[in-house]
């Protein structure tokens, strides 16, 4: 009976939004494990040429054969939402705002997420060395390996991080949900553009989203746990001073 009570108290603390190692840590760890598991499953299929992955060629061929000139132009504009130049400008502006506002923990999260995520993408591409779709008349000039998609990773990390900041800043659920929906839509559009423009297979962009969500969850969980630990120590010190201990 004692063990049952202890287990219930442990679970209650893990799902408490106010506990030091509560809901935020639990949600972050679950999201990390889930996303990493999805990426691992996709990576396994890519390595072993699973029949499901062979459907990539069918999807790529369909887009190549059915894209109109107008749709292609629209996809070219959309894919620029995650170009390196766009990522650099937006990340730099965001860093400047965080410095002005003296949001050091958010700045740390930005530094870990964006440069660290790009390094992760480079390592993964080098590890898998998957070749890109091969068509005689590519819409884009692309270089490097295909799995996972770097544009899609950049979009997921950047716009996902903006969603995290928006949720942490605004208290109204309507604003939070709108931010999450907008960020998700931007990521989906960028991912679609990479497939539509013959730059990547479908599994490339899905793997990129999974890997980026896992990395973002890891970075956020580490920084948020550090922040809560610092606050916990500060509050404990304050209580000791007030009580005269």
LOMIFI-896391 format. One record per residue: x, y, z of N, C-alpha, C in turn; residue in three letters; residue number from 1. Coordinates in steps of 0.2 Angstrom, whole numbers, plus 5000, padded with zeros to 4 digits. Each point is the difference from the previous one (the first is absolute). Layout:
% LOMIFI-896391
SITE    nu    nv    nw   cau   cav   caw    cu    cv    cw  rest   nr
SITE     X     Y     Z     X     Y     Z     X     Y     Z   ALA  NUM
...
% end
This chain:
% LOMIFI-896391
SITE    nu    nv    nw   cau   cav   caw    cu    cv    cw  rest   nr
SITE  5004  4994  5000  4996  5006  5000  5004  5006  5000   UNK    1
SITE  5006  5000  5004  5004  5006  5000  5004  5001  4993   UNK    2
SITE  5001  4994  4997  5004  5001  4993  4995  5003  4995   UNK    3
SITE  4993  4998  5001  4995  5003  4996  4999  5008  5001   UNK    4
SITE  5000  5002  5006  5000  5007  5001  5006  5004  4998   UNK    5
SITE  5006  4997  5001  5006  5003  4997  5000  5001  4993   UNK    6
SITE  4997  4994  4996  5000  5001  4993  4995  5005  4998   UNK    7
SITE  4994  5000  5003  4995  5005  4998  5003  5007  5001   UNK    8
SITE  5004  5001  5006  5002  5007  5001  5006  5002  4995   UNK    9
SITE  5003  4995  4998  5005  5001  4994  4997  5002  4994   UNK   10
SITE  4995  4996  4998  4996  5002  4994  4997  5007  5000   UNK   11
SITE  4997  5001  5006  4997  5007  5001  5005  5005  4999   UNK   12
SITE  5006  5000  5003  5005  5005  4999  5002  5000  4993   UNK   13
SITE  5001  4994  4996  5002  5001  4993  4995  5003  4995   UNK   14
SITE  4994  5000  5002  4995  5004  4996  4997  5006  5003   UNK   15
SITE  5004  5003  5005  4998  5006  5003  5003  5006  4996   UNK   16
SITE  4996  5005  4998  5003  5005  4996  5005  5005  5004   UNK   17
SITE  4999  4999  5007  5004  5005  5004  5006  4996  5003   UNK   18
SITE  5000  4994  5000  5006  4996  5003  5006  5002  4996   UNK   19
SITE  5006  4999  5004  5007  5002  4997  5001  4995  4994   UNK   20
SITE  4999  4993  5001  5001  4995  4995  4993  4997  4998   UNK   21
SITE  4995  5005  4999  4994  4998  4999  4998  4999  4992   UNK   22
SITE  4994  5003  4999  4997  4999  4993  5004  5002  4994   UNK   23
SITE  5004  5005  5001  5004  5003  4995  5006  4995  4998   UNK   24
SITE  5003  4997  5005  5005  4995  4999  4997  4993  4997   UNK   25
SITE  4994  4998  5003  4997  4994  4997  4998  5001  4993   UNK   26
SITE  4997  5006  4998  4998  5001  4993  5006  5000  4995   UNK   27
SITE  5005  5003  5003  5006  5001  4996  5003  4993  4998   UNK   28
SITE  5001  4996  5005  5003  4993  5000  4995  4996  4995   UNK   29
SITE  4994  5000  5001  4995  4996  4996  5001  5002  4993   UNK   30
SITE  5000  5007  4998  5000  5002  4994  5007  4999  4996   UNK   31
SITE  5005  5000  5004  5007  4998  4998  5000  4993  4998   UNK   32
SITE  4998  4995  5004  5000  4993  4999  4995  4998  4994   UNK   33
SITE  4994  5003  5000  4996  4999  4994  5003  5002  4993   UNK   34
SITE  5002  5006  5000  5003  5003  4994  5006  4996  4998   UNK   35
SITE  5005  4999  5005  5006  4996  4998  4998  4993  4998   UNK   36
SITE  4994  4997  5002  4998  4993  4998  4998  5000  4993   UNK   37
SITE  4996  5006  4998  4997  5000  4993  5006  5001  4996   UNK   38
SITE  5005  5004  5001  5006  5001  4996  5004  4994  4999   UNK   39
SITE  5001  4996  5006  5003  4994  5000  4997  4995  4995   UNK   40
SITE  4993  5000  5000  4996  4995  4996  5001  5002  4993   UNK   41
SITE  5000  5006  4998  5001  5002  4993  5007  4999  4998   UNK   42
SITE  5005  5001  5004  5007  4999  4998  5001  4993  4999   UNK   43
SITE  4997  4995  5004  5000  4993  4999  4998  4998  4993   UNK   44
SITE  4994  5003  4998  4997  4998  4994  5004  5003  4994   UNK   45
SITE  5003  5006  5001  5004  5003  4995  5007  4995  4999   UNK   46
SITE  5003  4998  5005  5006  4996  5000  4998  4993  4997   UNK   47
SITE  4994  4997  5001  4999  4994  4997  4995  5000  4994   UNK   48
SITE  4999  5006  4997  4996  5000  4994  4993  4997  5001   UNK   49
SITE  4997  5001  5006  4994  4998  5002  4995  5001  4994   UNK   50
SITE  4995  4996  4999  4995  5001  4995  4996  5006  5001   UNK   51
SITE  4999  5002  5006  4997  5007  5001  5004  5006  4998   UNK   52
SITE  5006  4999  5000  5005  5005  4998  5000  5001  4992   UNK   53
SITE  4999  4994  4997  4999  5000  4993  4995  5004  4997   UNK   54
SITE  4995  5001  5004  4994  5004  4998  5003  5008  4999   UNK   55
SITE  5005  5001  5003  5003  5007  4999  5001  5001  4992   UNK   56
SITE  5002  4995  4997  5001  5001  4992  4994  5002  4997   UNK   57
SITE  4994  4997  5002  4994  5001  4997  4998  5007  5001   UNK   58
SITE  5000  5002  5007  4998  5007  5002  5004  5005  4996   UNK   59
SITE  5007  4999  5000  5004  5005  4996  4999  5000  4993   UNK   60
SITE  4998  4994  4997  4999  5000  4992  4993  5004  4999   UNK   61
SITE  4995  4999  5005  4994  5003  4999  5000  5008  5000   UNK   62
SITE  5004  5002  5005  5001  5008  5000  5004  5002  4994   UNK   63
SITE  5005  4996  4998  5004  5002  4994  4996  5001  4994   UNK   64
SITE  4995  4995  4999  4996  5000  4994  4994  5005  5000   UNK   65
SITE  4998  5002  5006  4993  5004  5001  5001  5007  5002   UNK   66
SITE  5006  5002  5001  5001  5007  5003  4999  5005  4994   UNK   67
SITE  4996  5005  5001  4999  5005  4994  5005  5005  5002   UNK   68
SITE  5000  5005  4995  5005  5005  5000  4998  5005  5006   UNK   69
SITE  4994  5001  5001  4998  5004  5006  5001  4997  5007   UNK   70
SITE  4999  4994  5000  5001  4996  5006  5008  5000  5002   UNK   71
SITE  5004  4999  4995  5007  5000  5000  5003  5006  5003   UNK   72
SITE  4997  5006  4997  5002  5006  5002  4998  5002  5008   UNK   73
SITE  4994  4998  5001  4998  5000  5007  5004  4996  5005   UNK   74
SITE  5002  4994  4998  5004  4996  5004  5007  5003  5001   UNK   75
SITE  5003  5003  4995  5006  5003  5000  5000  5006  5005   UNK   76
SITE  4995  5004  5001  4999  5005  5005  5000  4997  5007   UNK   77
SITE  4996  4995  5000  4999  4997  5007  5006  4997  5003   UNK   78
SITE  5004  4997  4995  5006  4996  5003  5005  5005  5002   UNK   79
SITE  5000  5007  4998  5004  5005  5002  4999  5002  5008   UNK   80
SITE  4994  4998  5002  4999  5001  5007  5004  4996  5005   UNK   81
SITE  5004  4995  4997  5005  4997  5004  5007  5000  4997   UNK   82
SITE  5001  5004  4996  5007  5001  4997  5005  5002  5005   UNK   83
SITE  5006  4999  4999  5005  5002  5005  5000  5007  5001   UNK   84
SITE  4999  5004  4995  5000  5007  5001  4994  5003  5005   UNK   85
SITE  4994  4997  4998  4994  5001  5004  5002  4998  5008   UNK   86
SITE  5002  4994  5001  5002  4998  5006  5004  5004  5004   UNK   87
SITE  5006  5002  4996  5005  5004  5004  4997  5007  5002   UNK   88
SITE  4996  5003  4995  4997  5007  5002  4995  4999  5006   UNK   89
SITE  4996  4996  4999  4995  4999  5006  5003  4998  5006   UNK   90
SITE  5005  4996  5000  5003  4997  5006  5004  5006  5003   UNK   91
SITE  5003  5004  4996  5004  5006  5003  4996  5005  5003   UNK   92
SITE  4994  5002  4996  4995  5005  5003  4998  4997  5007   UNK   93
SITE  4998  4994  5000  4997  4997  5006  5005  5000  5006   UNK   94
SITE  5007  4999  4998  5005  5000  5005  5001  5007  5003   UNK   95
SITE  4999  5005  4995  5001  5007  5002  4994  5002  5005   UNK   96
SITE  4994  4998  4998  4995  5002  5005  5001  4997  5006   UNK   97
SITE  5002  4994  5001  5001  4996  5006  5005  5004  5004   UNK   98
SITE  5006  5002  4997  5005  5004  5003  4997  5006  5003   UNK   99
SITE  4996  5004  4996  4998  5006  5003  4995  4999  5005   UNK  100
SITE  4996  4995  5000  4995  4998  5006  5004  4997  5005   UNK  101
SITE  5006  4998  5000  5004  4996  5005  4997  4994  5001   UNK  102
SITE  4998  4996  4995  4997  4994  5001  5005  4994  4999   UNK  103
SITE  5005  4999  5005  5006  4996  4999  4998  4993  4999   UNK  104
SITE  4995  4997  5003  4999  4993  4999  4997  4999  4994   UNK  105
SITE  4995  5005  4997  4998  4999  4994  5005  5000  4994   UNK  106
SITE  5005  5005  5001  5006  5000  4996  5004  4994  5000   UNK  107
SITE  5001  4997  5005  5003  4994  5001  4996  4994  4996   UNK  108
SITE  4994  5000  5001  4996  4995  4996  5000  5001  4992   UNK  109
SITE  5001  5007  4998  5000  5001  4993  5007  4998  4998   UNK  110
SITE  5005  5001  5003  5007  4998  4998  5001  4993  5000   UNK  111
SITE  4997  4996  5005  5000  4993  5000  4996  4997  4994   UNK  112
SITE  4994  5003  4999  4996  4997  4995  5002  5001  4993   UNK  113
SITE  5001  5006  4998  5001  5001  4993  5007  4998  4997   UNK  114
SITE  5006  5002  5003  5006  4998  4998  5001  4992  5001   UNK  115
SITE  4998  4998  5006  5000  4993  5002  4996  4996  4995   UNK  116
SITE  4994  5002  4998  4996  4996  4996  5003  5000  4993   UNK  117
SITE  5003  5005  4998  5004  5000  4993  5005  4995  5000   UNK  118
SITE  5004  5000  5006  5006  4995  5000  4997  4993  5000   UNK  119
SITE  4994  4999  5004  4997  4993  5000  4998  4998  4993   UNK  120
SITE  4997  5005  4996  4998  4998  4993  5006  4998  4996   UNK  121
SITE  5006  5004  5001  5006  4998  4996  5002  4993  5002   UNK  122
SITE  5000  4999  5006  5003  4993  5003  4995  4994  4997   UNK  123
SITE  4994  5001  5000  4995  4995  4998  5001  4999  4992   UNK  124
SITE  5000  5006  4997  5001  4999  4992  5006  4996  4999   UNK  125
SITE  5006  5002  5003  5006  4996  4999  5000  4993  5002   UNK  126
SITE  4996  4998  5005  4999  4993  5002  4996  4996  4995   UNK  127
SITE  4995  5003  4998  4995  4996  4995  5002  5000  4993   UNK  128
SITE  5003  5006  4998  5002  5001  4993  4995  4997  4995   UNK  129
SITE  4994  5002  5001  4995  4998  4995  5000  5005  4994   UNK  130
SITE  4999  4997  4994  5000  5005  4994  4993  5003  4999   UNK  131
SITE  5000  5006  4997  4994  5003  4999  4996  4997  4994   UNK  132
SITE  4994  5002  4999  4996  4998  4994  5004  5002  4994   UNK  133
SITE  4999  4996  4995  5004  5001  4993  4995  5001  4995   UNK  134
SITE  5000  5006  4997  4996  5002  4994  5004  5004  4996   UNK  135
SITE  4999  4999  4993  5004  5004  4996  4999  5007  5000   UNK  136
SITE  4994  5003  5002  4999  5007  5000  4998  5003  5007   UNK  137
SITE  5005  5000  5005  4998  5002  5006  4998  5007  5000   UNK  138
SITE  4995  5002  5005  4998  5007  5001  5005  5004  5004   UNK  139
SITE  5004  4997  5004  5005  5003  5004  5007  4997  4999   UNK  140
SITE  5005  5004  5001  5007  4997  5000  5001  4998  5007   UNK  141
SITE  5001  4994  5002  5001  4998  5007  5006  4996  5000   UNK  142
SITE  5003  5000  5006  5007  4997  5001  4999  4996  5007   UNK  143
SITE  5005  4995  5001  5000  4996  5006  4995  4994  5000   UNK  144
SITE  5000  4997  5006  4996  4994  5000  4992  5002  5002   UNK  145
SITE  4996  4995  5000  4993  5001  5000  4996  4999  5007   UNK  146
SITE  5003  4996  5004  4996  4998  5006  5004  5002  5006   UNK  147
SITE  4998  5004  5005  4993  5003  5000  5001  5007  4996   UNK  148
SITE  4994  5003  4998  5000  5006  4997  5002  5006  5004   UNK  149
SITE  5005  5004  4998  5003  5005  5004  4995  5006  5000   UNK  150
SITE  4997  5002  4995  4995  5005  5000  4994  4999  5005   UNK  151
SITE  4998  4994  4999  4994  4998  5005  5003  5000  5007   UNK  152
SITE  5006  4998  5002  5002  5000  5006  5001  5007  5003   UNK  153
SITE  5002  5005  4995  5001  5007  5002  4993  5003  5001   UNK  154
SITE  4995  4998  4996  4993  5003  5001  4998  4998  5007   UNK  155
SITE  5000  4993  5001  4998  4997  5006  5003  5003  5007   UNK  156
SITE  5006  5001  4999  5004  5003  5006  4998  5007  5001   UNK  157
SITE  5000  5004  4995  4999  5007  5000  4993  5002  5002   UNK  158
SITE  4995  4997  4996  4993  5002  5002  4998  4996  5006   UNK  159
SITE  5003  4995  5001  4998  4996  5007  5002  5004  5006   UNK  160
SITE  5006  5003  4999  5003  5004  5006  4996  5006  5001   UNK  161
SITE  4998  5003  4994  4995  5006  5001  4994  4999  5003   UNK  162
SITE  4997  4994  4999  4994  4997  5003  5001  4999  5007   UNK  163
SITE  5006  4997  5002  5001  5000  5007  5001  5006  5004   UNK  164
SITE  5003  5005  4997  5000  5007  5003  4994  5003  5000   UNK  165
SITE  4995  4999  4995  4994  5003  5000  4995  4997  5006   UNK  166
SITE  5001  4994  5001  4996  4996  5005  5002  5002  5007   UNK  167
SITE  5007  5001  5000  5003  5003  5007  4998  5007  5001   UNK  168
SITE  4999  5004  4995  4999  5007  5001  4992  5002  5001   UNK  169
SITE  4996  4997  4996  4993  5001  5000  4996  4995  5005   UNK  170
SITE  4995  5003  5003  4996  4996  5005  4994  4998  4997   UNK  171
SITE  4997  5003  4995  4994  4999  4997  5001  4994  4995   UNK  172
SITE  4995  4995  5001  5001  4993  4997  4998  5001  4992   UNK  173
SITE  4996  5005  4999  4999  5002  4993  5006  5002  4996   UNK  174
SITE  5004  5004  5003  5007  5002  4997  5004  4994  5000   UNK  175
SITE  5001  4996  5005  5004  4994  5000  4998  4996  4994   UNK  176
SITE  4994  4998  5000  4998  4995  4995  5001  5003  4993   UNK  177
SITE  4999  5007  4999  5001  5003  4993  5007  4999  4999   UNK  178
SITE  5005  5002  5004  5007  4999  4999  5002  4993  4998   UNK  179
SITE  4997  4995  5004  5002  4993  4999  4998  4998  4993   UNK  180
SITE  4994  5002  4998  4997  4999  4993  5004  5003  4995   UNK  181
SITE  5002  5006  5001  5004  5004  4995  5006  4997  4999   UNK  182
SITE  5004  4998  5005  5006  4997  5000  5000  4994  4996   UNK  183
SITE  4995  4996  5002  4999  4993  4997  4999  5001  4993   UNK  184
SITE  4996  5004  4998  4998  5001  4993  5007  5002  4996   UNK  185
SITE  5004  5005  5002  5006  5002  4997  5004  4994  4999   UNK  186
SITE  5001  4996  5005  5004  4994  4999  4998  4995  4995   UNK  187
SITE  4993  4999  5000  4997  4995  4995  5001  5003  4993   UNK  188
SITE  4999  5006  4999  5001  5003  4994  5007  5000  4997   UNK  189
SITE  5005  5001  5004  5007  5000  4998  5002  4992  4999   UNK  190
SITE  4997  4996  5004  5001  4993  4998  4997  4998  4994   UNK  191
SITE  4994  5002  4998  4997  4998  4994  5004  5003  4994   UNK  192
SITE  5002  5006  5001  5004  5004  4995  5006  4996  4998   UNK  193
SITE  5004  4997  5005  5006  4996  4998  4998  4994  4996   UNK  194
SITE  4994  4996  5001  4999  4995  4997  4997  5002  4993   UNK  195
SITE  4996  5005  5000  4997  5002  4993  5005  5003  4995   UNK  196
SITE  5006  5002  5003  5005  5003  4996  5006  4995  4998   UNK  197
SITE  4998  4994  5001  5005  4994  4999  5006  5000  5004   UNK  198
SITE  5000  5004  5005  5007  5000  5004  5000  4995  5005   UNK  199
SITE  4995  4997  5002  5000  4995  5006  4994  4995  4999   UNK  200
SITE  5001  4994  5003  4994  4995  5000  4996  5002  5006   UNK  201
SITE  4994  4997  5000  4995  5001  5006  5003  4998  5006   UNK  202
SITE  5004  4994  5001  5003  4998  5006  5005  5004  5002   UNK  203
SITE  5004  5004  4996  5005  5005  5002  4997  5005  5004   UNK  204
SITE  4994  5003  4998  4997  5005  5003  4997  4998  5007   UNK  205
SITE  4997  4994  5000  4997  4997  5006  5005  4999  5005   UNK  206
SITE  5006  4997  4998  5006  4999  5004  5002  5006  5003   UNK  207
SITE  5001  5006  4996  5002  5006  5002  4996  5003  5006   UNK  208
SITE  4993  4999  4999  4996  5003  5005  5001  4996  5006   UNK  209
SITE  5000  4994  5000  5001  4996  5006  5006  5001  5004   UNK  210
SITE  5006  5001  4996  5006  5001  5003  5000  5007  5003   UNK  211
SITE  4997  5005  4997  5000  5007  5002  4996  5000  5006   UNK  212
SITE  4994  4997  5000  4996  5000  5006  5004  4997  5006   UNK  213
SITE  5003  4995  4999  5004  4996  5006  5005  5005  5002   UNK  214
SITE  5004  5003  4996  5005  5005  5002  4997  5006  5003   UNK  215
SITE  4995  5003  4998  4997  5005  5003  4997  4998  5007   UNK  216
SITE  4997  4995  5001  4998  4997  5006  5006  4999  5005   UNK  217
SITE  5005  4998  4998  5006  4999  5004  5003  5006  5002   UNK  218
SITE  5001  5005  4996  5002  5007  5002  4996  5003  5004   UNK  219
SITE  4993  5000  4999  4996  5004  5004  4999  4996  5007   UNK  220
SITE  5000  4994  5001  5000  4996  5006  5006  5002  5004   UNK  221
SITE  5006  5000  4997  5006  5001  5004  5000  5007  5002   UNK  222
SITE  4999  5005  4996  5000  5007  5002  4994  5002  5005   UNK  223
SITE  4994  4997  4999  4995  5001  5005  5001  4997  5007   UNK  224
SITE  5003  4994  5000  5002  4997  5006  5005  5004  5004   UNK  225
SITE  5005  5002  4996  5005  5005  5003  4997  5006  5003   UNK  226
SITE  4995  5003  4997  4997  5006  5002  4996  4998  5006   UNK  227
SITE  4996  4995  5000  4996  4998  5006  5004  4998  5006   UNK  228
SITE  5006  4997  4999  5005  4998  5005  5002  5007  5004   UNK  229
SITE  5002  5005  4995  5003  5006  5003  4994  5004  5004   UNK  230
SITE  4994  5000  4997  4995  5003  5004  4998  4996  5007   UNK  231
SITE  5001  4993  4999  4999  4996  5006  5005  5002  5006   UNK  232
SITE  5006  5001  4998  5006  5001  5004  4999  5007  5003   UNK  233
SITE  4998  5005  4996  4999  5007  5002  4994  5000  5005   UNK  234
SITE  4994  4997  4998  4995  5000  5005  5001  4997  5007   UNK  235
SITE  5004  4994  4999  5002  4997  5007  5005  5005  5004   UNK  236
SITE  5004  5003  4997  5005  5005  5003  4996  5006  5003   UNK  237
SITE  4995  5002  4996  4996  5006  5003  4996  4997  5006   UNK  238
SITE  4997  4994  5000  4996  4998  5005  5005  4999  5007   UNK  239
SITE  5006  4998  4999  5004  4999  5005  5002  5007  5003   UNK  240
SITE  5001  5005  4996  5001  5007  5002  4994  5003  5004   UNK  241
SITE  4994  4999  4998  4994  5002  5003  4999  4997  5007   UNK  242
SITE  5002  4993  5000  4998  4997  5006  5006  5000  5005   UNK  243
SITE  5006  5003  4998  5005  5001  5004  5005  4994  5001   UNK  244
SITE  4999  4995  4996  5004  4994  5000  5007  5002  4997   UNK  245
% end
